[in-house]
Amino acid sequence: MTRIVLDRLTKTYTHGAEPVIQDLSLSVQPGEVIALLGASGSGKSTILKLIAGIETPDAGDIRFDEQSILGIPANRRNAVMMFQKAYLFPFMSVADNIGFGLKVQRASKQTIQTEVTRMLEIVELPGKERRLPSQLSGGEQQRIALARALVTRPRVLMLDEPLSSLDTEVRLTLQESIRRIQCELNVTTLLVTHDLSEAVAMSDRIALLQHGEIVAFDRPETLFQRPSTRAAARFVGVSVFLEGQLEGRCLHTELGALNVSATAQGSRPATFAIRPENLRLLTQAEHNTIPGIIADCVYKGEFTEYQIKAKQQLMRVRSYQLQQGYAPGDSVHVQFPPESLFEVS
């Protein structure tokens, strides 16, 4: 298992342009899966290219187990990458595709055959050795690409949007498979994705990137439920932010006073947020409620999403009680459970 340290990396592709990544630092523990999450252009794939040796940083260092790899040629870093497309050799059999890396390393025929058989068992495609890539489904091709990447027993596995071109059902199945295989082989892994649900399902921790900087780095459940910054909260679907003065456990806002779980000594400005599914719609005022009017509602299958107008602020509420029967124009009271409110910077 390999520990990866990215130390104050900076990379600019065009002279005079803004850096793609700026003074970025990250530590990945041995055997850990880290998701690099963010929108297109946030610098995710650039990080993988720097680790792989495809690109060279303008500043900073990359270390595997405390040893800098910047002076090591790309083909000797033992860091493999799996892409959105499988990129299998079309006229080679499945066995030859998987064993290609071992053949380059001049492994014996017996070793190659043994390792190919082992990898086909791991990716749950035994008996497919003689098939051509064109005879496989898209999901099967990605499994073979994963087997090819792992057969040489790399120190680091890098996944660059590997499932984004697949159908939903296949993608969900492969998410589980890749996670299982990664745990079984215990290889340190970096996953690039723009899909929040994929990052949550597959990673031990998530690094959220925006404009080449890490704006949040935490466990999936923490980043999703209680992100620490406003930028991170917006990315994970939070849209209700309450600004005001915190006195003791009471937050005084333009919408009214609300009890929160935090405590302030004296009085200080603070901003709290809440996930849309943690807000509750009531017909009557109760503890920690704010009156509002339903501006819109959209049925989305598993839940109904309401837009609530409270004074000049629009709040998004996600209700899983599909029989509530609220309609635009109805008066409601929005309840803010204190334990679900969290402070953001």
C-alpha positions as CSV (number, residue, x, y, z in Angstrom):
1,M,0.0,0.0,0.0
2,T,1.2,3.5,-0.9
3,R,0.7,6.8,0.8
4,I,0.4,9.8,-1.6
5,V,1.3,13.3,-0.7
6,L,0.6,16.3,-3.0
7,D,2.6,19.2,-1.6
8,R,1.6,22.7,-2.7
9,L,1.1,21.8,-6.4
10,T,0.6,24.5,-9.0
11,K,0.0,24.0,-12.7
12,T,-0.6,26.5,-15.5
13,Y,-1.1,25.4,-19.1
14,T,-0.9,28.8,-20.8
15,H,1.6,31.5,-20.0
16,G,-0.2,34.4,-18.2
17,A,-3.4,32.4,-17.7
18,E,-4.9,31.5,-14.3
19,P,-3.4,28.3,-12.8
20,V,-5.5,25.2,-13.3
21,I,-4.5,24.2,-9.8
22,Q,-3.0,26.6,-7.3
23,D,-0.9,25.7,-4.2
24,L,-2.9,22.4,-3.8
25,S,-2.0,20.0,-1.0
26,L,-3.5,16.6,-0.3
27,S,-2.6,13.5,1.7
28,V,-4.0,10.1,0.8
29,Q,-3.5,7.3,3.2
30,P,-2.4,3.8,2.2
31,G,-5.3,1.7,0.7
32,E,-7.6,4.7,0.8
33,V,-10.1,5.8,-1.9
34,I,-10.2,9.5,-2.4
35,A,-12.7,11.1,-4.7
36,L,-11.7,14.2,-6.5
37,L,-15.1,15.8,-6.9
38,G,-15.9,19.0,-8.9
39,A,-17.3,20.6,-12.0
40,S,-15.5,20.5,-15.4
41,G,-12.4,22.7,-15.3
42,S,-11.9,22.5,-11.5
43,G,-8.5,20.7,-11.9
44,K,-9.5,17.1,-11.1
45,S,-8.0,15.4,-14.2
46,T,-4.9,17.6,-14.1
47,I,-4.0,16.1,-10.7
48,L,-4.1,12.6,-12.1
49,K,-2.0,13.7,-15.1
50,L,0.6,15.2,-12.7
51,I,0.7,12.0,-10.7
52,A,0.9,9.8,-13.8
53,G,3.8,11.9,-15.2
54,I,1.8,13.0,-18.3
55,E,2.2,16.6,-17.1
56,T,4.8,18.3,-14.9
57,P,3.9,20.7,-12.1
58,D,5.2,24.3,-12.2
59,A,5.7,24.2,-8.5
60,G,5.3,21.7,-5.6
61,D,6.1,18.1,-5.1
62,I,4.4,14.6,-5.4
63,R,5.6,11.9,-3.0
64,F,4.9,8.2,-2.8
65,D,5.8,7.0,0.7
66,E,7.8,10.1,1.4
67,Q,9.8,9.7,-1.8
68,S,9.4,12.4,-4.6
69,I,8.4,10.8,-7.9
70,L,8.9,14.0,-10.0
71,G,12.3,12.7,-11.3
72,I,10.9,9.2,-12.1
73,P,9.8,8.6,-15.7
74,A,6.1,8.0,-16.1
75,N,6.5,4.3,-17.1
76,R,8.3,3.6,-13.8
77,R,6.0,5.3,-11.4
78,N,3.8,2.2,-11.1
79,A,0.7,4.4,-11.2
80,V,-2.0,3.3,-13.6
81,M,-5.0,5.2,-15.0
82,M,-8.4,4.0,-16.1
83,F,-10.4,6.3,-18.4
84,Q,-14.0,7.0,-19.3
85,K,-13.6,4.7,-22.3
86,A,-12.1,1.2,-21.9
87,Y,-9.5,1.7,-24.8
88,L,-9.0,-2.0,-25.2
89,F,-7.0,-3.2,-28.2
90,P,-9.8,-4.2,-30.6
91,F,-8.0,-7.1,-32.3
92,M,-6.7,-8.6,-29.2
93,S,-8.5,-11.2,-27.1
94,V,-9.6,-10.4,-23.6
95,A,-6.7,-12.5,-22.2
96,D,-4.2,-10.6,-24.4
97,N,-5.6,-7.2,-23.3
98,I,-5.4,-8.1,-19.6
99,G,-1.9,-9.6,-19.9
100,F,-0.5,-6.8,-22.1
101,G,1.2,-5.0,-19.2
102,L,2.8,-8.2,-17.9
103,K,4.0,-9.1,-21.4
104,V,5.7,-5.7,-21.6
105,Q,7.4,-6.5,-18.3
106,R,8.5,-9.8,-19.9
107,A,6.7,-12.0,-17.4
108,S,6.6,-15.7,-18.3
109,K,3.7,-17.2,-20.2
110,Q,2.7,-19.2,-17.2
111,T,2.7,-16.1,-15.0
112,I,0.6,-14.2,-17.5
113,Q,-1.9,-17.0,-17.8
114,T,-2.2,-17.4,-14.1
115,E,-2.6,-13.7,-13.5
116,V,-5.2,-13.3,-16.3
117,T,-7.3,-16.1,-14.9
118,R,-7.0,-14.5,-11.4
119,M,-8.1,-11.1,-12.6
120,L,-11.0,-12.5,-14.6
121,E,-12.2,-14.1,-11.4
122,I,-11.8,-10.9,-9.5
123,V,-13.8,-8.8,-12.0
124,E,-16.4,-11.6,-12.2
125,L,-15.9,-12.5,-15.9
126,P,-14.4,-16.0,-15.8
127,G,-14.3,-17.9,-19.1
128,K,-14.2,-14.8,-21.3
129,E,-10.5,-15.1,-22.2
130,R,-11.0,-15.7,-25.9
131,R,-13.6,-13.1,-26.6
132,L,-12.8,-9.8,-28.5
133,P,-13.8,-6.4,-27.0
134,S,-16.5,-6.1,-29.6
135,Q,-18.2,-9.1,-28.2
136,L,-18.5,-7.5,-24.7
137,S,-21.0,-5.0,-23.3
138,G,-19.8,-1.6,-22.3
139,G,-19.8,-2.6,-18.6
140,E,-17.9,-5.8,-19.4
141,Q,-15.3,-3.7,-21.4
142,Q,-14.8,-1.5,-18.3
143,R,-14.3,-4.5,-16.1
144,I,-11.6,-5.8,-18.5
145,A,-10.0,-2.4,-18.5
146,L,-9.9,-2.5,-14.7
147,A,-8.4,-6.0,-14.8
148,R,-5.7,-4.8,-17.2
149,A,-4.9,-1.8,-15.0
150,L,-4.6,-4.0,-11.8
151,V,-2.9,-7.1,-13.2
152,T,0.6,-5.5,-12.8
153,R,-0.2,-4.8,-9.1
154,P,0.3,-1.0,-9.3
155,R,1.1,1.2,-6.3
156,V,-1.6,3.7,-7.2
157,L,-4.9,3.3,-9.2
158,M,-6.4,6.4,-10.8
159,L,-9.9,6.4,-12.2
160,D,-10.8,9.3,-14.5
161,E,-14.6,9.4,-14.9
162,P,-14.6,5.6,-15.6
163,L,-18.4,5.1,-15.4
164,S,-19.8,8.3,-16.9
165,S,-20.6,6.8,-20.3
166,L,-22.5,3.8,-19.0
167,D,-26.2,3.3,-18.3
168,T,-27.5,4.0,-14.8
169,E,-28.0,0.3,-13.8
170,V,-24.6,-0.8,-15.2
171,R,-23.0,2.2,-13.5
172,L,-24.4,1.4,-10.1
173,T,-23.4,-2.3,-10.4
174,L,-19.8,-1.3,-11.4
175,Q,-19.6,1.2,-8.6
176,E,-20.1,-1.7,-6.2
177,S,-17.8,-3.9,-8.1
178,I,-14.9,-1.4,-8.2
179,R,-15.3,-0.7,-4.5
180,R,-15.2,-4.4,-3.7
181,I,-12.2,-5.1,-5.9
182,Q,-10.3,-2.1,-4.5
183,C,-11.0,-3.3,-0.9
184,E,-9.9,-6.8,-1.9
185,L,-6.6,-5.7,-3.4
186,N,-6.1,-2.8,-1.0
187,V,-4.6,-0.4,-3.7
188,T,-4.5,3.3,-3.0
189,T,-7.0,4.9,-5.3
190,L,-7.9,8.3,-6.7
191,L,-11.3,8.7,-8.3
192,V,-12.1,11.7,-10.5
193,T,-15.9,12.4,-10.9
194,H,-18.4,15.2,-11.2
195,D,-21.1,13.0,-9.8
196,L,-21.8,13.5,-6.1
197,S,-23.7,10.3,-5.6
198,E,-20.8,8.3,-7.2
199,A,-18.2,10.0,-5.0
200,V,-20.3,9.3,-1.9
201,A,-20.8,5.7,-2.8
202,M,-17.2,4.8,-3.8
203,S,-14.9,6.8,-1.6
204,D,-13.5,6.9,2.0
205,R,-13.0,10.7,1.8
206,I,-14.0,13.4,-0.8
207,A,-11.9,16.3,-1.9
208,L,-14.2,19.0,-3.4
209,L,-12.4,21.1,-5.9
210,Q,-13.4,24.5,-7.2
211,H,-11.2,26.7,-9.5
212,G,-8.1,24.5,-8.8
213,E,-8.4,24.7,-5.0
214,I,-9.7,22.2,-2.4
215,V,-12.7,23.9,-0.7
216,A,-13.6,20.9,1.4
217,F,-12.1,17.6,2.4
218,D,-14.0,15.2,4.5
219,R,-15.8,11.8,4.9
220,P,-18.7,11.4,2.5
221,E,-21.4,11.5,5.2
222,T,-19.9,14.6,6.8
223,L,-19.5,16.5,3.5
224,F,-23.0,15.6,2.4
225,Q,-24.9,16.2,5.7
226,R,-22.8,19.0,7.3
227,P,-20.4,20.7,4.9
228,S,-18.2,23.3,6.6
229,T,-18.3,26.0,3.9
230,R,-21.0,27.8,1.9
231,A,-19.3,26.7,-1.4
232,A,-19.3,23.1,-0.4
233,A,-22.8,23.3,0.9
234,R,-24.1,24.7,-2.4
235,F,-22.3,21.9,-4.4
236,V,-24.0,19.1,-2.3
237,G,-27.5,20.6,-2.8
238,V,-27.9,23.0,0.1
239,S,-29.7,26.2,-0.8
240,V,-31.1,27.6,2.5
241,F,-28.6,29.8,4.3
242,L,-29.7,31.8,7.4
243,E,-27.5,34.8,8.3
244,G,-27.9,36.6,11.6
245,Q,-26.6,37.2,15.1
246,L,-26.0,34.2,17.3
247,E,-26.7,34.8,21.0
248,G,-26.4,31.7,23.2
249,R,-28.3,29.0,21.2
250,C,-30.6,31.5,19.4
251,L,-29.9,32.8,15.9
252,H,-31.7,36.1,15.2
253,T,-32.4,36.4,11.4
254,E,-34.5,38.5,9.1
255,L,-37.0,35.6,9.0
256,G,-37.2,35.3,12.7
257,A,-35.4,33.8,15.7
258,L,-34.4,30.1,15.5
259,N,-32.8,27.8,18.0
260,V,-29.7,26.1,16.8
261,S,-27.4,23.4,18.2
262,A,-24.3,25.7,18.5
263,T,-23.6,28.0,21.4
264,A,-22.1,31.5,21.4
265,Q,-20.7,33.3,24.3
266,G,-22.1,36.8,24.0
267,S,-23.2,37.8,20.5
268,R,-21.5,37.1,17.1
269,P,-22.5,37.1,13.4
270,A,-23.1,33.5,12.1
271,T,-24.5,31.7,9.1
272,F,-26.3,28.5,9.4
273,A,-27.6,26.1,6.7
274,I,-29.8,23.1,6.4
275,R,-30.4,20.3,3.9
276,P,-33.7,20.5,2.0
277,E,-34.9,17.1,3.1
278,N,-34.4,18.1,6.8
279,L,-36.9,20.9,6.6
280,R,-40.5,20.0,7.6
281,L,-43.8,21.5,6.3
282,L,-46.5,22.0,8.9
283,T,-50.0,23.5,8.7
284,Q,-49.7,25.3,12.1
285,A,-46.9,27.1,13.8
286,E,-44.8,25.1,16.2
287,H,-41.4,25.3,17.8
288,N,-38.7,26.7,15.4
289,T,-41.1,27.4,12.5
290,I,-41.2,30.3,10.0
291,P,-44.4,31.1,8.0
292,G,-44.3,31.0,4.3
293,I,-46.3,30.6,1.0
294,I,-45.8,27.7,-1.4
295,A,-44.6,29.3,-4.7
296,D,-44.2,26.0,-6.6
297,C,-44.1,22.3,-6.2
298,V,-42.7,19.6,-8.5
299,Y,-43.2,15.8,-8.0
300,K,-40.0,14.0,-8.6
301,G,-40.9,10.4,-7.9
302,E,-39.3,9.6,-4.5
303,F,-40.1,13.0,-3.2
304,T,-41.9,16.3,-3.9
305,E,-39.8,19.5,-4.1
306,Y,-41.5,22.7,-2.8
307,Q,-40.4,26.2,-3.3
308,I,-41.5,28.2,-0.2
309,K,-41.5,32.0,-0.2
310,A,-40.8,33.4,3.3
311,K,-40.6,37.2,3.1
312,Q,-38.2,37.8,0.3
313,Q,-36.4,34.5,0.5
314,L,-37.1,31.4,-1.5
315,M,-36.5,28.1,0.3
316,R,-36.3,24.7,-1.3
317,V,-38.0,21.9,0.8
318,R,-37.8,18.2,-0.2
319,S,-40.7,16.2,1.2
320,Y,-40.9,12.4,1.2
321,Q,-44.4,12.5,2.5
322,L,-46.1,12.2,-0.8
323,Q,-49.6,12.5,0.5
324,Q,-49.2,16.0,2.0
325,G,-51.2,17.6,-0.8
326,Y,-49.9,21.1,-0.6
327,A,-50.4,23.3,-3.7
328,P,-49.0,26.6,-4.9
329,G,-50.6,29.5,-2.9
330,D,-51.1,27.4,0.3
331,S,-49.9,28.9,3.6
332,V,-47.5,26.7,5.5
333,H,-45.0,26.8,8.4
334,V,-41.5,25.6,7.7
335,Q,-39.9,23.9,10.7
336,F,-36.1,24.0,11.2
337,P,-35.1,21.1,13.5
338,P,-32.2,22.6,15.6
339,E,-30.1,19.4,15.3
340,S,-30.2,19.7,11.5
341,L,-29.0,23.3,11.4
342,F,-25.2,23.5,10.9
343,E,-22.8,26.5,10.8
344,V,-20.9,27.3,7.6
345,S,-18.1,29.7,6.9
